[in-house]
Amino acid sequence: MLAKPLVGLTLLGLLLSAACSSYGTAPEGAPFPLGMQRHPSGVRRAGGSASQYIKNVVVIIQENRSFEDFFAGYPGADAPTTGCASPTPSPGESVRIPTRRLSRPLNSSSPCPPGDTVVPLHEVTFETNPDLRHDWYSSMIDWNNGNMDGFTAFGGGDGLDAYGYVDHKELAPYYTMAQQYVLADQMFPTEFGGSFTAHVTLVAGTDDIKLPGQAEVDFPSAIPDDCDSPPQTKSSYITETPYRKIHLFQGPFPCFDQFNTIAEVLDNAGVSWKIYATQVLDAGLWEPFEAMKYVRYGPDWYSDIIAPQTRILTDPEKGELAQVSWVTPSHEDSDHPAYKSDRGPSWVASVVNSIGESKYWGQSAIVILWDDWGGSYDNAPPPQLDYRGLGIRVGCLIISPYAKQDYVSNVQYEFGSILRFIEEVNGLPAGSIGPVSLGYTDGRAASLDDAFDFSQSPRPFQPIQAKYPRSVFLHEKPSKIPVDYE
């Protein structure tokens, strides 16, 4: 969504409590056989720790896709091909009621709450996938107190636009990665809402601006949403008491020193890091360190913010890959529904291939995820660990020569799990950014260990085939268009 929503919406009571969970078969045309055998989830076998084998962690961040939107029907994953649709997703809210009833009769065996419609998910393409609302308010409605049935509120003419999945053939590189490595089907953002808080929590593990119980929410009042915003810019925040009340554009200027980030931890430990963005200055919420006073006005600003983002395609072969890297795309390569572009899977494949074909492959772990659910349907009720969330589930792929093969990890992860894994790889204690008592999540989150088997021999890299070759991205002109405003 490229326009900020109107001010003045208030959260309404969400009273239902039953969770919606259903299972289905793979959609027609899926690039994997039904009944494919999966390795059972369980404790990692003996063979050492991540710090012994992994020296480089690369986090590739894409945009606005729920787990179901990309992986509906994936064997072994919590990925049903039907969804639950409430005819009244928000009490008192004026919404469109579905006019086509794509359902089986509701009865005691229905996977949905009483009164809901069971909706078969329909296939869409990158070109036809709608751009849906994805801020805090809409996430509350979609979530509907864990019923996961409020998506009709923002679902277009018949209320069912959110109940789709992208044609798996268009996602072929992602499916190849999942089949060769690990698909994690329980990755949840730290907080409900959109990209701004997602990117903050991906590098900080928190966005609490005041204790007790005040956290960033949605986005600031003026772009570029960071230390270089106009002086009068205000952020927004949500409170624990009153519970989950939004204070829109009443928060501090978005140049944060109220919380630490992983940058301080890595710098103090002598661990190199980089973030790849479309531009160094004014990259917006996709370069969250510009909103962190420690980085924006410190030496990291001149050495660790790398632009354009396509340099991630050449740094590995030059021997210049940092120990920790975050990679963000251009708008056209981001998977964002608004851009109607199918280049995202090929962009990610190019990044993976650049690392896989370099000297770093034997010691690398690559994590691919999407920053928020983008308004698309998802069936999995996110565990509620605090007043911020967890938010609606997103996809996550984990790639490494030590990653298990053709494996679905069912371990509950959150964005803090990636930070915890970075700490583990670098021999740092869990919770190095800050304590759980002060809102940090890297101490509470499960690390990504379940995805790895360090007793196996490192597997040689097999290049990921994709529609668009690496040369397309190497010659891509720098983009001055923000990837997202929300």
C-alpha positions as CSV (number, residue, x, y, z in Angstrom):
1,M,0.0,0.0,0.0
2,L,1.6,3.2,-1.1
3,A,-0.8,5.7,0.5
4,K,-0.9,6.2,4.2
5,P,-4.3,5.4,5.7
6,L,-6.7,8.1,7.0
7,V,-6.2,9.3,10.5
8,G,-9.0,8.8,13.0
9,L,-9.7,5.1,12.9
10,T,-10.2,3.6,16.4
11,L,-9.7,0.0,17.4
12,L,-13.0,-1.7,18.1
13,G,-13.6,-4.6,20.5
14,L,-12.7,-7.9,18.9
15,L,-14.7,-10.5,20.9
16,L,-14.4,-13.9,19.2
17,S,-11.8,-16.2,20.6
18,A,-11.9,-19.5,18.6
19,A,-8.9,-20.1,16.3
20,C,-9.3,-21.1,12.7
21,S,-7.1,-23.9,11.4
22,S,-7.7,-26.0,8.3
23,Y,-5.7,-28.2,6.1
24,G,-5.8,-28.9,2.4
25,T,-4.0,-30.4,-0.6
26,A,-1.6,-28.7,-2.9
27,P,-3.2,-26.4,-5.4
28,E,-3.2,-27.5,-9.0
29,G,0.1,-26.8,-10.8
30,A,2.2,-26.8,-7.6
31,P,5.8,-27.7,-8.4
32,F,6.0,-30.6,-5.9
33,P,4.3,-34.0,-5.7
34,L,1.5,-34.5,-3.3
35,G,2.5,-36.9,-0.5
36,M,6.1,-35.9,-0.6
37,Q,7.9,-37.2,2.5
38,R,9.2,-34.7,4.9
39,H,11.8,-35.1,7.6
40,P,10.1,-35.0,11.0
41,S,10.7,-31.9,13.1
42,G,12.8,-32.4,16.2
43,V,15.9,-31.7,18.1
44,R,19.1,-31.1,16.1
45,R,21.5,-34.0,16.1
46,A,24.9,-33.6,17.8
47,G,27.6,-32.2,15.7
48,G,28.7,-28.9,17.1
49,S,27.2,-25.4,17.3
50,A,26.5,-22.7,14.8
51,S,29.6,-20.7,15.9
52,Q,31.9,-23.5,14.9
53,Y,30.6,-23.7,11.3
54,I,28.9,-20.4,10.3
55,K,30.9,-17.2,9.9
56,N,28.6,-15.2,7.6
57,V,24.9,-14.5,8.1
58,V,22.9,-12.8,5.3
59,V,19.4,-11.7,5.9
60,I,17.4,-11.0,2.7
61,I,14.2,-9.0,3.4
62,Q,11.4,-8.9,1.0
63,E,8.0,-7.2,1.2
64,N,4.4,-7.7,2.2
65,R,3.5,-11.4,1.8
66,S,1.9,-13.8,4.3
67,F,3.0,-17.4,4.5
68,E,-0.2,-18.5,2.8
69,D,0.1,-16.0,0.0
70,F,3.3,-17.8,-1.2
71,F,3.3,-21.3,0.4
72,A,-0.4,-22.4,0.5
73,G,-0.5,-26.2,0.1
74,Y,3.2,-26.8,0.8
75,P,3.6,-30.4,2.0
76,G,4.4,-30.8,5.6
77,A,3.7,-27.1,6.4
78,D,0.8,-25.5,8.2
79,A,-0.5,-24.3,4.9
80,P,-4.2,-25.1,4.2
81,T,-5.8,-24.2,0.9
82,T,-9.0,-23.0,2.5
83,G,-9.5,-20.0,4.8
84,C,-12.1,-18.7,7.3
85,A,-14.1,-15.6,6.4
86,S,-16.3,-13.8,8.9
87,P,-19.3,-11.9,7.4
88,T,-18.8,-9.3,10.2
89,P,-15.1,-9.1,10.8
90,S,-15.3,-6.0,13.0
91,P,-18.3,-5.1,15.1
92,G,-19.8,-1.8,14.0
93,E,-17.4,-1.5,11.1
94,S,-18.9,-1.0,7.6
95,V,-17.5,-3.8,5.4
96,R,-18.4,-5.6,2.3
97,I,-20.0,-9.0,2.9
98,P,-18.9,-11.7,0.5
99,T,-21.5,-12.0,-2.3
100,R,-20.2,-15.4,-3.6
101,R,-20.4,-18.2,-1.1
102,L,-17.5,-20.5,-1.9
103,S,-18.0,-22.9,1.0
104,R,-19.0,-26.3,2.2
105,P,-21.9,-26.4,4.6
106,L,-20.9,-25.4,8.1
107,N,-21.3,-28.1,10.7
108,S,-19.6,-29.4,13.8
109,S,-16.6,-30.5,11.8
110,S,-16.0,-27.1,10.2
111,P,-12.5,-25.7,10.8
112,C,-13.9,-22.2,11.2
113,P,-15.8,-20.4,14.0
114,P,-19.6,-20.7,13.9
115,G,-21.0,-18.4,11.3
116,D,-17.9,-18.2,9.2
117,T,-17.6,-19.1,5.5
118,V,-15.0,-21.7,4.5
119,V,-13.3,-20.1,1.5
120,P,-11.2,-22.0,-1.0
121,L,-8.0,-20.0,-1.7
122,H,-7.9,-18.9,-5.3
123,E,-4.8,-18.6,-7.5
124,V,-3.5,-15.2,-8.5
125,T,-0.4,-14.0,-10.3
126,F,2.0,-11.2,-9.5
127,E,0.1,-9.1,-12.0
128,T,-3.3,-9.8,-10.5
129,N,-2.5,-10.0,-6.7
130,P,-4.2,-7.0,-5.0
131,D,-2.4,-4.5,-2.8
132,L,-4.3,-4.7,0.5
133,R,-4.2,-2.6,3.6
134,H,-1.5,-3.6,6.1
135,D,-1.2,-1.3,9.1
136,W,-1.9,-2.0,12.8
137,Y,-5.6,-1.4,12.5
138,S,-6.1,-3.8,9.6
139,S,-3.9,-6.4,11.2
140,M,-6.2,-6.3,14.3
141,I,-9.3,-6.8,12.1
142,D,-7.6,-9.6,10.0
143,W,-6.4,-11.3,13.2
144,N,-9.8,-10.9,15.0
145,N,-8.6,-12.1,18.4
146,G,-7.0,-15.2,16.9
147,N,-9.9,-16.3,14.7
148,M,-7.9,-15.3,11.5
149,D,-11.2,-14.6,9.7
150,G,-11.4,-10.7,9.4
151,F,-9.7,-10.4,6.0
152,T,-13.0,-9.7,4.3
153,A,-12.9,-6.2,5.8
154,F,-10.3,-5.1,3.2
155,G,-11.0,-7.7,0.6
156,G,-12.3,-5.7,-2.4
157,G,-15.6,-5.9,-4.2
158,D,-16.7,-9.4,-2.9
159,G,-14.6,-9.3,0.3
160,L,-12.4,-12.2,-0.9
161,D,-9.4,-10.6,-2.5
162,A,-7.2,-11.5,0.5
163,Y,-8.0,-15.2,0.1
164,G,-5.5,-16.0,-2.7
165,Y,-2.1,-17.5,-3.3
166,V,0.4,-16.7,-6.0
167,D,0.8,-19.2,-8.8
168,H,3.6,-21.5,-7.6
169,K,5.2,-21.6,-11.0
170,E,5.9,-17.8,-10.6
171,L,7.6,-18.6,-7.3
172,A,9.7,-21.4,-8.7
173,P,13.0,-20.1,-7.2
174,Y,11.5,-20.0,-3.7
175,Y,10.2,-23.5,-4.0
176,T,13.5,-24.8,-5.2
177,M,15.1,-23.2,-2.1
178,A,12.5,-24.8,0.1
179,Q,13.0,-28.2,-1.4
180,Q,16.8,-28.0,-1.3
181,Y,17.0,-26.4,2.2
182,V,14.6,-25.4,4.9
183,L,11.2,-23.7,5.0
184,A,10.2,-22.4,8.4
185,D,6.4,-22.3,8.7
186,Q,6.1,-20.5,12.1
187,M,7.9,-17.2,11.6
188,F,6.1,-14.3,13.2
189,P,7.0,-10.5,13.2
190,T,7.6,-9.0,16.6
191,E,4.6,-6.7,16.2
192,F,1.4,-6.4,14.4
193,G,1.4,-3.9,11.5
194,G,3.5,-2.9,8.5
195,S,7.0,-2.4,7.3
196,F,8.3,0.4,9.5
197,T,8.1,-1.4,12.8
198,A,9.1,-4.7,11.1
199,H,12.4,-3.3,9.9
200,V,13.1,-1.6,13.2
201,T,12.5,-4.8,15.1
202,L,14.6,-6.8,12.6
203,V,17.7,-4.9,13.7
204,A,16.8,-4.1,17.3
205,G,14.5,-6.8,18.6
206,T,12.3,-4.1,20.1
207,D,10.8,-0.7,19.3
208,D,9.8,0.3,22.8
209,I,10.3,4.0,23.2
210,K,9.2,4.3,26.8
211,L,8.8,1.9,29.6
212,P,6.6,0.5,30.8
213,G,4.5,-0.2,27.7
214,Q,5.0,2.3,24.9
215,A,6.2,1.0,21.5
216,E,6.4,2.4,18.0
217,V,3.5,1.6,15.7
218,D,2.7,2.1,12.0
219,F,5.0,4.9,10.8
220,P,6.0,8.6,11.4
221,S,4.1,11.6,10.1
222,A,6.6,12.5,7.4
223,I,9.0,10.6,5.1
224,P,11.8,9.4,5.0
225,D,10.7,8.2,8.5
226,D,14.1,8.6,10.1
227,C,16.7,11.1,11.4
228,D,16.5,13.0,8.2
229,S,12.8,13.7,8.3
230,P,11.5,17.3,8.7
231,P,12.1,18.6,12.3
232,Q,8.4,18.6,13.1
233,T,8.0,14.9,12.3
234,K,6.3,12.8,15.0
235,S,6.3,9.0,15.3
236,S,3.3,7.0,16.4
237,Y,3.1,4.7,19.3
238,I,0.9,2.1,21.0
239,T,0.4,1.5,24.7
240,E,0.1,-1.5,26.9
241,T,-2.2,0.5,29.2
242,P,-4.8,1.3,27.9
243,Y,-4.3,-1.9,26.1
244,R,-3.2,-1.5,22.5
245,K,-4.4,2.0,22.1
246,I,-2.8,3.9,19.2
247,H,-1.4,7.4,19.6
248,L,-1.1,8.5,16.0
249,F,1.7,11.0,15.3
250,Q,2.1,11.8,19.0
251,G,5.5,10.0,19.6
252,P,9.1,11.2,19.5
253,F,11.0,12.4,16.5
254,P,12.0,9.2,14.6
255,C,15.8,9.4,15.4
256,F,15.8,6.8,18.1
257,D,18.2,6.4,21.0
258,Q,15.5,5.0,23.3
259,F,16.7,1.4,22.6
260,N,19.8,-0.4,21.4
261,T,20.2,-2.3,18.2
262,I,22.4,-5.2,17.0
263,A,24.7,-2.6,15.5
264,E,26.1,-1.6,18.9
265,V,26.5,-5.3,19.9
266,L,28.4,-6.2,16.7
267,D,30.6,-3.1,16.8
268,N,31.5,-3.8,20.4
269,A,32.3,-7.4,19.5
270,G,34.4,-6.4,16.5
271,V,32.0,-8.2,14.1
272,S,31.7,-6.6,10.6
273,W,28.3,-5.8,9.3
274,K,26.6,-4.1,6.3
275,I,23.1,-3.3,5.1
276,Y,22.4,-3.0,1.4
277,A,19.9,-0.4,0.4
278,T,18.8,1.5,-2.7
279,Q,20.5,4.6,-1.5
280,V,22.5,5.7,1.6
281,L,20.5,8.8,2.4
282,D,16.7,8.9,2.4
283,A,16.3,5.2,1.7
284,G,13.2,5.3,4.0
285,L,12.0,2.6,6.3
286,W,13.9,0.0,4.3
287,E,17.1,1.2,5.8
288,P,16.2,1.3,9.5
289,F,19.6,2.3,10.7
290,E,19.0,5.8,9.3
291,A,16.4,6.0,12.1
292,M,19.0,5.0,14.8
293,K,21.0,7.9,16.2
294,Y,23.9,5.7,17.1
295,V,24.4,4.7,13.4
296,R,23.2,7.8,11.6
297,Y,25.6,10.1,13.5
298,G,28.4,7.5,14.0
299,P,31.2,6.0,11.9
300,D,29.0,3.1,10.7
301,W,27.1,5.6,8.6
302,Y,30.1,6.1,6.3
303,S,31.2,2.4,6.0
304,D,28.4,0.0,6.6
305,I,25.4,1.5,4.6
306,I,26.0,0.1,1.1
307,A,24.2,1.5,-2.0
308,P,23.0,0.5,-4.4
309,Q,21.7,-2.7,-3.1
310,T,23.0,-4.6,-6.2
311,R,26.5,-4.5,-4.7
312,I,25.5,-7.6,-2.8
313,L,25.9,-9.4,-6.2
314,T,29.5,-8.4,-6.5
315,D,30.8,-8.1,-2.9
316,P,31.1,-11.9,-2.3
317,E,33.2,-12.5,-5.4
318,K,35.4,-9.6,-4.4
319,G,35.9,-11.1,-0.9
320,E,34.0,-8.2,0.7
321,L,31.1,-10.0,2.3
322,A,30.6,-8.8,5.9
323,Q,30.1,-11.2,8.8
324,V,26.5,-10.0,9.1
325,S,24.5,-8.5,6.2
326,W,21.0,-7.3,5.6
327,V,19.8,-7.1,2.0
328,T,16.9,-5.0,0.8
329,P,15.6,-4.7,-2.7
330,S,14.4,-2.0,-5.1
331,H,10.7,-1.6,-5.4
332,E,10.5,-3.6,-8.6
333,D,12.3,-6.5,-7.0
334,S,10.6,-6.5,-3.7
335,D,7.6,-8.8,-4.1
336,H,5.4,-5.9,-3.1
337,P,1.9,-6.4,-4.6
338,A,1.6,-2.8,-5.7
339,Y,4.3,-3.0,-8.3
340,K,2.8,-6.0,-10.2
341,S,6.3,-7.3,-10.8
342,D,7.5,-10.9,-10.9
343,R,11.2,-10.1,-10.5
344,G,11.4,-10.7,-6.7
345,P,12.1,-14.4,-6.8
346,S,14.8,-14.0,-9.4
347,W,16.4,-11.1,-7.4
348,V,16.6,-13.3,-4.3
349,A,17.9,-16.2,-6.4
350,S,20.7,-13.9,-7.8
351,V,21.7,-12.9,-4.3
352,V,21.8,-16.5,-3.1
353,N,23.7,-17.6,-6.2
354,S,26.3,-14.8,-5.7
355,I,27.0,-16.1,-2.2
356,G,26.7,-19.8,-3.1
357,E,29.2,-19.4,-6.0
358,S,31.7,-17.5,-3.8
359,K,34.3,-18.7,-1.3
360,Y,31.8,-17.8,1.5
361,W,29.4,-20.6,0.7
362,G,30.9,-23.2,3.0
363,Q,30.6,-20.9,6.0
364,S,27.3,-19.1,5.3
365,A,23.7,-19.1,6.5
366,I,21.2,-17.1,4.4
367,V,17.8,-16.2,5.9
368,I,15.0,-15.0,3.5
369,L,11.8,-13.5,4.9
370,W,9.0,-11.1,4.2
371,D,8.6,-8.1,6.5
372,D,4.9,-8.3,7.0
373,W,1.8,-10.1,5.8
374,G,0.7,-7.4,3.3
375,G,-3.0,-7.9,4.1
376,S,-3.1,-11.4,2.6
377,Y,-4.9,-14.2,4.3
378,D,-3.0,-16.4,6.8
379,N,-4.5,-19.2,8.9
380,A,-2.0,-19.4,11.8
381,P,-3.0,-17.4,14.9
382,P,0.1,-15.7,16.1
383,P,1.0,-16.3,19.7
384,Q,0.5,-13.2,21.8
385,L,3.7,-12.7,23.8
386,D,3.1,-9.1,24.7
387,Y,1.0,-6.0,23.8
388,R,3.0,-5.6,20.5
389,G,2.3,-9.0,19.1
390,L,3.5,-11.4,17.7
391,G,2.2,-10.3,14.3
392,I,0.7,-12.2,11.4
393,R,2.9,-15.0,10.0
394,V,5.3,-14.6,7.1
395,G,7.4,-17.0,5.1
396,C,11.0,-17.8,6.0
397,L,13.6,-19.8,4.1
398,I,16.9,-20.9,5.6
399,I,19.8,-21.8,3.3
400,S,23.2,-23.1,4.2
401,P,25.5,-26.0,3.3
402,Y,24.6,-27.2,6.8
403,A,20.9,-26.7,6.4
404,K,18.7,-29.8,6.5
405,Q,17.4,-30.8,3.1
406,D,13.8,-30.6,2.0
407,Y,12.8,-29.9,5.6
408,V,9.9,-27.9,7.2
409,S,10.8,-26.5,10.5
410,N,7.8,-26.2,12.8
411,V,9.6,-24.4,15.6
412,Q,8.0,-21.1,16.7
413,Y,10.2,-18.3,15.5
414,E,10.0,-14.5,15.7
415,F,12.1,-11.7,14.2
416,G,14.2,-11.8,17.4
417,S,15.1,-15.4,16.4
418,I,17.3,-14.1,13.6
419,L,19.1,-11.7,16.0
420,R,19.5,-14.6,18.5
421,F,21.1,-16.7,15.7
422,I,23.4,-13.8,14.8
423,E,24.5,-13.6,18.4
424,E,25.0,-17.4,18.6
425,V,27.1,-17.5,15.4
426,N,29.4,-14.8,16.8
427,G,29.7,-16.4,20.3
428,L,27.6,-13.7,22.0
429,P,25.2,-14.4,24.8
430,A,21.4,-14.6,24.2
431,G,19.9,-11.2,24.9
432,S,23.1,-9.2,24.1
433,I,21.0,-6.3,22.7
434,G,19.1,-5.9,26.0
435,P,17.1,-7.8,28.6
436,V,13.6,-9.3,28.0
437,S,12.4,-7.2,31.0
438,L,13.1,-4.0,29.0
439,G,11.2,-5.3,25.9
440,Y,14.0,-6.9,23.9
441,T,13.2,-10.2,22.2
442,D,16.6,-11.7,21.3
443,G,16.8,-13.2,24.7
444,R,13.4,-14.9,24.6
445,A,13.3,-16.0,21.0
446,A,14.2,-19.5,19.8
447,S,17.4,-19.5,17.7
448,L,17.3,-21.0,14.2
449,D,19.1,-24.2,15.3
450,D,16.4,-26.6,14.2
451,A,17.2,-25.7,10.5
452,F,20.7,-27.0,10.7
453,D,22.5,-30.4,11.0
454,F,26.1,-29.7,11.8
455,S,26.9,-33.4,11.8
456,Q,26.4,-33.6,8.1
457,S,29.1,-32.8,5.6
458,P,28.6,-29.4,4.0
459,R,26.7,-29.7,0.8
460,P,28.0,-28.3,-2.4
461,F,26.0,-25.4,-3.8
462,Q,23.6,-25.9,-6.7
463,P,22.7,-22.7,-8.5
464,I,19.1,-21.6,-8.2
465,Q,17.4,-21.4,-11.6
466,A,15.3,-18.3,-12.2
467,K,13.4,-16.4,-14.9
468,Y,15.6,-13.3,-14.8
469,P,19.4,-13.8,-14.9
470,R,21.8,-12.0,-12.5
471,S,22.8,-9.7,-15.4
472,V,19.4,-8.1,-15.3
473,F,20.0,-6.9,-11.7
474,L,23.6,-6.0,-12.2
475,H,22.5,-3.5,-14.9
476,E,19.5,-2.3,-12.9
477,K,19.5,1.5,-12.6
478,P,19.5,2.8,-9.1
479,S,15.9,3.5,-7.9
480,K,14.9,6.7,-6.2
481,I,11.4,5.3,-5.4
482,P,10.7,4.2,-1.9
483,V,9.8,0.5,-1.7
484,D,7.0,1.2,0.7
485,Y,5.5,4.0,2.8
486,E,3.8,1.8,5.3
